[in-house]
Amino acid sequence: MENYGKIMLLALGLIRWCDRLFRSEGYDPIKQQTFYRALGGGVDFGETSHAALVREFTEEIQAELTNIRYLGCLENLFVYNGQPGDEIIQLYHCDFPDSKFYQQEKLIYFTAGDEQQKAMWVEVKRFTSGELKLEPEAFLDYALNLS
């Protein structure tokens, strides 16, 4: 992990539609575990987290965002691929203005760094039941309280 020993600043977007959350899917080869998290990415020096969120969605899935509302700040301490990580997350609630993103049942593939990843709609109950792992788990509290 190239960022070992550094705190990463991220801007992530929480998108809920009916009973589903828009998530990216990841896999930890050491733990042999699939996990799901919100889309977004790193905030560059001199960039606001709001601007980073918009940029990341444009770069990753060619999507515009609307109704962007700041939800809060989370710290996430984790271990991925055997390496400890620490990230500060600026979390936003947002929507897609283009209805095609709500109509896609298929996976949306995008490139993040050197990896190809996929994003999809996942039913909230699959996270609340413990069937699927949401990272960080605190996202679920935010998702359940969205109006």
C-alpha positions in Angstrom: 0.0 0.0 0.0 1.7 3.2 -1.2 0.0 5.3 1.5 1.2 3.3 4.5 1.8 5.7 7.4 -0.2 8.5 5.9 -3.6 9.7 6.7 -5.7 9.9 3.5 -8.4 12.6 3.0 -11.3 11.3 1.0 -14.6 12.7 -0.4 -17.2 10.0 -0.7 -20.8 10.2 -2.0 -23.7 8.3 -0.4 -26.4 7.7 -2.9 -29.6 6.0 -1.8 -32.5 5.2 -4.1 -35.6 3.5 -2.6 -34.2 0.6 -0.6 -30.8 0.5 -2.4 -27.4 2.1 -2.0 -25.0 2.8 -4.8 -21.7 1.1 -3.9 -18.4 0.0 -5.3 -17.2 -3.5 -4.7 -13.8 -4.3 -3.3 -11.9 -7.4 -2.4 -9.2 -7.9 0.3 -7.0 -10.8 -0.9 -5.4 -11.4 2.5 -8.8 -11.6 4.3 -10.4 -13.2 1.3 -13.3 -10.9 1.8 -15.5 -8.8 -0.4 -16.6 -5.4 0.9 -18.6 -2.5 -0.3 -18.1 1.3 0.0 -19.3 4.6 -1.3 -17.7 6.0 -4.5 -15.4 8.9 -4.5 -11.8 9.3 -3.8 -8.9 11.4 -2.7 -8.9 15.1 -2.2 -6.0 16.8 -4.0 -4.0 19.6 -2.4 -5.7 22.9 -2.9 -9.0 21.2 -3.7 -12.2 21.2 -1.6 -13.8 17.9 -0.7 -16.9 19.0 -2.6 -14.9 19.6 -5.8 -13.1 16.3 -5.3 -16.4 14.4 -5.0 -17.6 15.9 -8.3 -14.3 15.2 -10.0 -14.1 11.6 -8.8 -17.6 10.7 -10.0 -16.8 12.3 -13.4 -13.5 10.4 -13.7 -14.8 7.0 -12.4 -18.2 6.6 -14.0 -18.7 9.7 -16.1 -21.6 10.8 -13.9 -22.7 14.2 -12.8 -24.1 14.8 -9.3 -26.9 17.0 -8.0 -28.4 17.8 -4.6 -25.0 17.5 -3.0 -25.3 17.8 0.8 -22.6 17.5 3.4 -23.4 14.8 6.0 -20.3 14.7 8.2 -16.7 13.6 8.8 -15.7 10.1 9.7 -12.3 8.6 10.6 -11.8 5.1 9.3 -9.0 2.9 10.8 -8.7 -0.3 8.8 -6.5 -3.1 7.6 -6.5 -3.8 3.8 -4.2 -6.3 2.1 -2.4 -6.8 5.4 -1.5 -3.1 5.7 -3.0 -0.7 8.3 -4.8 2.4 6.9 -6.2 5.6 8.3 -8.6 7.8 6.3 -10.6 10.9 7.1 -13.8 10.8 5.1 -15.8 13.8 4.1 -19.2 12.2 3.5 -21.8 13.7 1.2 -25.3 12.7 0.3 -26.0 13.2 -3.5 -28.1 12.1 -6.4 -27.6 11.5 -10.1 -29.4 14.0 -12.3 -29.3 11.4 -15.2 -32.0 8.8 -14.7 -30.1 6.2 -16.6 -28.0 5.6 -13.4 -31.1 4.6 -11.5 -32.3 2.2 -14.3 -29.1 0.2 -14.6 -29.2 -3.2 -12.9 -26.0 -4.2 -14.5 -22.6 -3.4 -13.0 -20.8 -0.2 -13.9 -17.1 -0.8 -14.4 -14.5 1.9 -13.8 -10.8 2.2 -13.2 -9.4 3.4 -9.9 -5.7 3.6 -9.9 -4.4 0.4 -11.4 -7.5 -1.6 -10.6 -10.7 -2.1 -12.5 -13.6 -2.0 -10.1 -17.4 -2.2 -10.3 -20.2 -0.2 -8.9 -23.8 -1.3 -8.4 -27.1 -0.8 -6.6 -27.2 -3.0 -3.4 -30.3 -3.5 -1.2 -29.8 -1.9 2.2 -31.2 -5.0 3.9 -28.2 -7.0 2.7 -26.0 -4.7 4.9 -28.3 -4.5 7.9 -28.6 -8.4 7.9 -24.8 -8.8 7.9 -24.9 -10.7 4.6 -22.6 -8.1 3.0 -19.8 -6.0 4.6 -20.1 -2.2 4.3 -16.9 -0.2 4.8 -16.8 1.7 7.0 -19.7 0.3 9.0 -20.7 3.9 10.1 -22.0 4.5 6.5 -25.0 2.4 7.4 -26.1 4.8 10.1 -26.0 7.7 7.6 -27.8 5.6 4.9 -30.6 4.6 7.2 -31.2 8.2 8.3 -31.5 9.7 4.8 -34.8 11.1 4.1 
